[in-house]
Amino acid sequence: MSFSRAERAVVTDWWITVDRTLLALILVLAVAGLAASFAASPYIAQKLKLEPFYFVKRHTIGVIAALAIMFIVSLATPQQVKRLALIMFGVGLALMVLALLQGMERNGAVRWLNIGGVLLQPSEFVKPGFVVLSAWLFSESIKRQDMPALELAGLALVAFVALLVLQPDMGQTIIVATVWCALFFLSGYSLRFAPIFLALAAAGLIAAYFTMPHVMTRINRFAGGGTESMQTVLAMNAFRDAGWLGHGLGEGFAKGRLPDAHNDFVFAAIAEEMGIAACLFLVAIYAFIVWKALTAAFRERDAFIRLAAAGLVMLFGFQALVNMAVNLNLIPAKGVTLPFISYGRSSLLATAVTLGMIVALTRRSVFKYSAQVLPPLGLTVTSGRETRS
C-alpha cells in the first residue's frame, strides 16, 4: 500500500496546521477511557455471563475506530465540514423517526436501531450535525438579511428537540437546547431575548414534570434532598470511600452493584478504583480541551468557523459536565454518557466526529477562507482588523 504525492501533501499540511496540544489532550482522554474500561467493565461482563474482557475488547476496537474517524474528519475544510453536518443532520433525523417506529426499547426509551446486529443511537450523530448547521445559519443571519436563516435555525431546533422528547431523552434535549441558545447570543443577538428563553425552558420543564412520570419521580426525589436512584446512592458511596488514590484497579466494590458502572456511572467507578486524584485529572483534561478549542475559536474572524468550533466544544464540554454532575448527585440522573470514557459505540463514534470537526476548524491558516463580519461581544471588523465598537 502506498500513498500518492497529493495524499502525502494533505497529511503534511494537516500536521503543520493542526493544534498538536489539542490533539495530545484528546489522545490522553482516549487512553483514560481504555483505563476506565479495564477498571469498570470486567465485573459487569461476568455478571452478564460474558467473558471478563468482553467490554474491554469492544471498547478498544471502538477507540481505534474513533481515532481513525477523528483523523479523517480533521482533514476536512470548513466547506466540507458544512456538507458533512448537513448529511448527518438530515440522515440522522430520518433514522430517529425510524427508531421511534421500529426501534428497540430500553429502560422505557426508544432510541436505538438494530442495523446488521449493531445497535445504533441516531441522535448521537445528529448532535454535531445540528450544532454545525445552526452555527452556519446564525452566521448567515448576520450577513444576509434577505435569508430566513434565523427562522430555519429555530425550525431545526424544534424538529430535533421534538424527536428527542418523543424518545424520550430529556438529558440530550437540555444539552442541545442550551448549546443552541449559546450560539444565538454568541452570534450577536441581544440578551433581551434571555427572559423569553428562560420562560420557554421553564414551561418545557413543567410540561415534562406533569406528563412524564419518570421525570416527576426524579425531580421529587432530588428536590426532597434524597438521591434519585440506588445507582446514585452507590455512586456517592464510591466517591465517599475512594480517598485520593482509590482502592486500586480491580479492587472496587460499588461497581459490582452498579449496572451502568461501565457507562453512565463510569466516573464513580474511576473514583473508587483510582481515587479522587484520577477524577480531578480527568476534569482537568476536559477543561483544557474546552479552553484550547474556545481560545482558537474566538481568534477567528470568520463567523461560521467561530460559531461552529465554539458550539461543538460547548456540546462536548457540557455533556461531560452533566455526566459528572449526575455522578456527584448535583443534578437528577439524565442518562448522558461521559465523552470518550463511557462504553457505547454510538456515543464514542459521534464524539470522534465532534472532536474531528473541532480539530479541523481550529487548524491554522492553510485553508482559511475570507473572513466575514460578525459583531458578537461588541466586536466589528474594519479593513480586516477587529476593533471595539
Secondary structure, DSSP 8 states (H G I E B T S, - for coil): ----HHHHHHHHHHHHHS-HHHHHHHHHHHHHHHHHHHHHHHHHHHHTTS-TTHHHHHHHHHHHHHHHHHHHHHT--HHHHHHHHHHHHHHHHHHHHHHHHH-EEETTEEEEEEETTEEE-HHHHHHHHHHHHHHHHHHHHHH-TTS-HHHHHHHHHHHHHHHHHHTT-HHHHHHHHHHHHHHHHHTT--GGGHHHHHHHHHHHHHHHHHH-HHHHHHHHHHHTTS-SSHHHHHHHHHHHHHTTT-S-TT--SGGGT-TTTTTTTHHHHHHHHHHHHHHHHHHHHHHHHHHHHHHHHHH---HHHHHHHHHHHHHHHHHHHHHHHHHTTSS-------TTTS--HHHHHHHHHHHHHHHHHTS-TTS--------GGGEEEETTEEEE-
